[in-house]
Amino acid sequence: MTDAWLEKLRAILKAYDERSARPPAVAKSAQKEAIRQRRAAGDRLRNVVRPVLQTVMAELRSAGHEASVQDYTDSDDVYPSVALTFTPMAHGLSQGSLASVLAFRYDPRRGIVVQRDIRASARGRMISTGFDRGGTIGVDAVTTEWVETKTLTFVDGVLKTN
């Protein structure tokens, strides 16, 4: 290594340190706004969506089906989401259906996104899956009625498929 090359490397590293030492104010405010929006979405999912999904889960379980709710609204390392997993149980059968999932998740570009993954029964026919986006809405526009509509459509679709 020549001294001139080493001096160029040191100059590049020094310039980088100076640039990265003081991030632009715009980047800081944008980052703070992104964190605020993610927290607001997590609160909305926790306070509006989760109670509806928990009520549906209780009804599904009381009807003899398997259901659970996964809540990822408090995690700082992922975008907030709440999901209902539902496996219909035919009377007298403990197996035969696959778990279907309805997920409400925050997307910073779109707001709250609803995703459905409906899986058909394996009884006597090919297993097929269908994944679709069931809707997108702004974080502030999420209402109990909207969540109920999306959830009922999902449960109806799973039961019709199975």
C-alpha positions in Angstrom: 0.0 0.0 0.0 1.3 3.4 -0.9 1.0 6.4 1.4 -1.1 8.3 -1.1 -3.6 5.5 -1.3 -3.8 5.3 2.5 -4.3 9.0 2.8 -7.2 8.8 0.2 -8.8 6.1 2.3 -8.5 8.1 5.5 -10.0 11.1 3.8 -13.0 9.0 2.6 -13.5 7.6 6.1 -13.3 11.0 7.7 -15.8 12.5 5.2 -18.2 9.7 6.0 -17.8 10.2 9.7 -18.6 13.9 9.4 -21.6 13.2 7.2 -23.0 10.5 9.4 -22.3 12.3 12.7 -25.1 14.9 12.2 -28.0 13.5 10.3 -30.2 16.0 8.6 -33.1 17.4 10.6 -35.6 16.3 7.9 -34.5 12.7 8.3 -35.0 12.9 12.1 -38.4 14.4 11.9 -39.5 11.9 9.2 -38.2 9.1 11.4 -40.1 10.4 14.4 -43.3 10.7 12.3 -42.9 7.1 11.1 -42.5 5.9 14.7 -45.6 7.9 15.7 -47.6 6.4 12.8 -46.5 2.9 13.7 -47.5 3.4 17.3 -50.9 4.9 16.3 -51.5 1.9 14.0 -50.6 -0.5 16.8 -53.0 1.2 19.2 -55.8 1.1 16.6 -55.1 -2.6 15.9 -55.0 -3.4 19.6 -58.1 -1.3 20.6 -60.4 -1.8 17.6 -59.4 -4.9 15.7 -58.2 -7.3 18.4 -61.5 -7.2 20.5 -63.5 -8.1 17.4 -61.2 -11.0 16.6 -61.2 -12.2 20.2 -65.1 -12.2 20.2 -65.1 -14.2 16.9 -62.5 -16.6 18.3 -64.6 -17.3 21.3 -67.7 -17.9 19.1 -65.8 -20.2 16.8 -64.4 -22.2 19.8 -67.8 -22.5 21.3 -69.0 -23.9 18.0 -66.3 -26.6 18.1 -63.8 -25.1 15.8 -60.1 -24.3 16.5 -59.3 -20.6 16.5 -56.6 -18.3 17.9 -55.6 -14.7 17.8 -52.0 -13.6 17.4 -51.2 -10.1 18.5 -48.0 -8.4 17.3 -48.9 -4.8 18.2 -46.3 -4.2 21.0 -43.2 -5.3 19.1 -40.8 -2.5 18.0 -38.9 -4.6 15.4 -41.9 -5.4 13.1 -44.9 -3.5 11.8 -47.9 -4.1 14.1 -50.4 -6.8 13.1 -53.2 -8.9 14.6 -54.3 -12.2 13.0 -57.1 -14.7 13.5 -56.2 -18.3 12.7 -59.3 -20.5 12.1 -59.5 -24.3 11.4 -63.0 -25.5 10.9 -63.8 -28.9 12.4 -66.3 -31.2 10.8 -68.6 -33.0 13.3 -67.0 -36.3 14.3 -63.7 -35.4 12.6 -60.7 -34.1 14.4 -58.6 -33.6 11.3 -59.1 -32.8 7.7 -59.0 -29.0 7.5 -56.1 -26.7 7.3 -55.7 -23.5 9.2 -56.9 -20.3 7.4 -55.6 -16.9 8.4 -57.1 -13.4 8.4 -54.4 -10.8 9.2 -54.8 -7.0 9.8 -51.4 -5.4 9.4 -49.9 -1.9 9.2 -48.2 -0.9 6.0 -46.6 2.5 6.1 -47.5 3.2 2.5 -51.1 2.0 2.6 -52.4 2.1 6.1 -54.1 -1.0 7.5 -54.1 -3.9 5.0 -56.3 -7.0 5.4 -54.9 -10.2 4.1 -56.8 -13.5 3.8 -55.3 -17.0 3.3 -58.1 -19.4 3.0 -57.1 -23.1 2.8 -59.4 -25.8 1.5 -60.0 -29.1 3.2 -57.8 -32.1 2.3 -60.7 -34.5 2.4 -60.9 -36.4 -0.9 -59.6 -33.5 -3.1 -56.5 -31.6 -3.8 -55.4 -29.1 -1.2 -55.5 -25.6 -2.6 -54.8 -22.3 -1.1 -56.0 -18.8 -1.9 -54.3 -15.7 -0.7 -55.7 -12.3 -1.4 -55.7 -8.8 -0.1 -59.2 -8.1 1.3 -58.9 -4.4 1.6 -56.9 -1.4 2.6 -58.0 1.5 4.8 -56.3 4.4 6.5 -55.3 3.9 10.1 -57.8 6.5 11.4 -60.7 5.1 9.4 -60.6 1.6 11.0 -63.9 1.0 12.7 -65.4 -1.9 14.5 -68.0 -2.3 11.8 -65.3 -2.5 9.1 -63.4 -5.1 11.0 -66.7 -7.1 11.6 -67.5 -7.0 7.9 -64.1 -8.2 6.9 -64.1 -11.0 9.6 -67.6 -12.3 8.7 -66.6 -12.4 5.0 -63.5 -14.4 6.0 -65.4 -16.9 8.2 -68.0 -17.4 5.6 -65.4 -18.0 2.9 -63.6 -20.6 5.0 -66.8 -22.4 5.9 -67.9 -22.5 2.3 -64.5 -23.7 1.1 -64.4 -26.5 3.6 
